[in-house]
Amino acid sequence: MIRFLHGADFHLDSAFGALPPGQAAARRRESRELALRLADYVKEHGIDLVLLAGDLFDSASPFRETGEQLAAALGQMRARVFISPGNHDWYGPGSPWETVDWPENVYVFKENRLTAVEVPERNLVIHGAAFSGPEQPESLLAGFTAPADGKCHIGLLHGELDGAEARYGPIRREEAAASGLCYLALGHVHKRTAPLTLGRTVCAWPGCPEGRGFDELGEKGFYEGTISDGGEVSLTFVPFARHRYEVLEVDVTGKEPRAAVEAALPPETAGDLYRILLTGETGEGGAGAAAIQEALAERAGLHYTYIGQIERGEKNASIETMLKLCAALDTTLEKLFEKIGSGGMEQEAFPLKSYELFRQQPLEKQRLLWELLCAAVQLYQ
C-alpha cells in the first residue's frame, strides 16, 4: 500500500496588497512556514509520496529565500516529492525551479508535455508536466493512455476540468477517463472538490491549503490518500489552515444584537477571520456597536479595554489582532487605514510598491534595476 499526500496552490510570496506593508510581510513569513508544517506531518504520518500540483509560488520570480526555504522543508520529508509547476510558478529561465538547488528526494517536472518517472521500489510510475508560461491553452493529458503493465500509474497536473475558457491546462472528462491512471492529482482550483471517478481514474483538487481572503472561505488543507496493491484509491481531506475565512449573516430583527451575534458564532473562532453581516431591523438604539465589539473581543481572546487602547493609539496591535477585529467588524485593513494621512501611508507603501515593480520585470531587467538601486543608495549616503 502507498500512502500519499496531495497538495497544491500554496502561492508563496503572495503580495497581500490589501494589507499595509509590514503586515503583508508578516503574512508572507507565516505562509513560508506551511512547508515546514507539512514536513512534520509527512514524518509523523508515515507518508511515502508527496504530490504537489503547481502554483507553489505566487509568481515565476519569487524571492530566492522563499525558494530555498521551500527546498529545505521538502528535503526534510522522508518521502519522494514530485512537483508540476503551474500558471503562476511556470517553469522557465530564471524561475526557482532552475535557480534553486532542490534536494535529491524532490523531482520537478520541467517539460511542457507528459513525462514519466519510475519509482521501482513502489511499483509506481508518476506522469507529470510543467506550464512553460502563464497560460496553457492545450490539454497536457490529450492522447495519453498509461500502459497496462501491472504498475500503478499516477498523473500530476495543474489544470481545470471542462473550464469555461481554455487558458489554464484544460482537461476533458473523456481524456481523464481514457488515461488509465489510478489517480490524477490536480491543482489550480482553490476550492476543494470531492473525488471524481472518470473511467477507472480517480481525480481530485485539494484546493489551497490556506485562504488568503474572503473569496477563499471555509476549511482549507490537503488530501491524504492510500493506494492499495490492487490500485484502489482512498482519499481523506485534512484541514490544515491556521486561519479560516468565513462570512456570517446574522438577522437581528426582534433580538438583542450582541446576543444574536454571540449565538450565531461557532464556539471556536479565536484563530479565524469572520465577516459578520447584520441584517433585519433594530430598535431606536441601533445595533449597539460597542456591545458587539465587546462580545467579539471576548470571543477573540482580547479584552475590550485593550481594543479601546488600540483605537486611542496607546497600544500597537499585532497582525493577528488586527485581522481578527477587521474581519469580525466587516471591514478590511485596507479600509481601516485608508483614512490615515496619505503621506504616511505612501511612505509605508514604498517597499511593497518597489517589490511589485521589480516582480513584474524580466529577470535581466530586475538585475539592472537592483544595480541602479544599489548605486543610488550609495550616492545618497
Phi, psi and omega in degrees: 000140179252130177252124185228162175239132180238114178228171181191166167057053175289324182053050177297144183069027170303143185289333186049051188298340180283349182259154171301153188307315182297319181286326175297319178298322179295319177295322178295319178297319180296319181294331179292339180284348183304313183296324177294320177296321177295321179300318177298318180297315181301316181291319184287334186250010174063040180285133180268331192217133178241124181246117182242112193263049167089165183055042173289331174251153180281346177210171179280357180224065178286176173300138180302322180302323181295316177297319180293323178293320177296315180300317180297319180293316179295327179293339178282346182284130175272062184203158171281134183241130179236138184229132173244105181302148184248204186283335177276319184248041185304152182279129179188175179304131179084355179285159180298337178295337177261323191269339181267143175277105182274140183294165187297332182279359183251129176240125179253122175289131189245342186265151180274042177200160180292127171233163187239145174232125180271143173239083190299327182293344179247004184053046192229145175229129178255127178249126181211171180206164182239145166292139177251012179192176183290351176226153180218086187287339181261150177288132177276355180257353185301130175077004183268137170219125180292142180293147177272077186245012179083359179265160175273122182250126181241136175257144180225109186216153170259125182171179182231150182267122178050048181294156181294329178223142185275077180237334189233068176060057182298133179240131180264148182302320181293331176292316178296319182294328182271356188288334182073012180281146172291316183216139176243105182271119189240156174226175177111320179275120186280346177262126181303140175248150173290149178305139183237128179257120179238115190065236174253011184261127174270127180241148177198150169247125180280347187078179179282149183280347181209124177294149180244001180180183184280008169262004179227078190269160169085191180295137177232150181176225182210173175260134166253135185218167173229150173235120182286170177298336178270003177089010180279130184256134175232133183237142174228128178280134181245107175298132187221355184289143175285330182225138173254144171260130180221149173244125184236124178259127183237120177274118183259008180300125178070014183232161171282119189306316181300314180298322180296317180293315180299321181290328184280330182287134174299161186293327184252093182231002188300326182266001186254168181242120184245136167256114185256122180253116178271129180236170177092200184238147178239171177284191183296335181284354180076196185280346180070063185301322182296317180294320178294321178301317180297318180297317180294323179297316180296319181293327180278359181080023180239137178281142184295334176291331176293320177298320177298321178295324176296316182297325181274000180080013181275341178228151173258131181268145174285168178299323181299315180298313183296319180294319179298314183291316181296317180296316182293328182266015175060050175214181178233162177297326179299314180290325181298322185265353187291340180272352177287153183315129186295331181299312180296319181296318180297320180297317180295331185277350184305313181300316180293318179297320179296317178301314180296319179298314179298315187296333183279352184264155173298160186302316182297321179290326176299317179298317180297315179297322179297316179297319179295320180296315179299319179295320180294320179298316179296323181298321185264006177282000000 
